[in-house]
């Protein structure tokens, strides 16, 4: 049986997200893991992302914000 790679819907902010686009690297964390834990999991993953929380509340997102922290 093939492994299902698609875990849900893509975050609505992914096209503007430097973490998802790979321009903001998170030291020591694999890009594939970030995308599958936060970005591709529908609301279940999105609600745990600090960048999503800020964007969804129409708040300014610091340039260095990651899914784990605001700064």
N, C-alpha and C positions, 0 to 999 in steps of 0.2 A: 504494500500500500504506500503511495507517495506521501511524503511529508507535506503538510499544508503550510505554506510560507506566509500566506496572507492572514494576518491576525485580526483584522478589523478595518475600519475606515481610517484614512489619512487625516491627520490634524488639519483643520481649516486654515491654520496659520503657517503651515509647512513651507509654502512657496516664498514667504518672507523671512523665514527663520534661519539665522546663520548656523545654528546647530544642525538642523536638518539638512541644509544645503552643504554642510561640510566646511564652511569658512571659519567657524568658531570651534576649535578643537578642545576637548576636555581631556586633560592629561591623565593617562592611565586607564581610560575607559574606551572600549572598542566602539566605533561609530555604529556598527551593526546592532550592538546591544542597545544603544541609546534609541535608535530608530524603532526597534521592536518593543522596547519597554514603554516608551512614551508616545512616539509619533504615529505608529501604525496600529494602535490598540483600541481605537474608538474612545469614548469618554472614559472608560476604565483606566487608560493610560494617561490621557490628557489631563484629567483632574489632579494627577500627581505631579504635573510639570509646572514649575514656577513661572516659566515664560508664558505658558498657556493661561495660567491664573491672571497674570498681569494683563495680557492682551484681551482676555475675555471680560475683564472689568474696566476696559478702556483706560488703563494706566500706562504711563511711560515705561518702556522696557529698557533697562540699562544695557549698554552694548555688551558687557561681559556677563550678563545673566545667562544661566544654564538651566536645564530642567531641575537641577538640585538646589540652586541658590539664586538669589536676586542680584548679587554683585559678583 
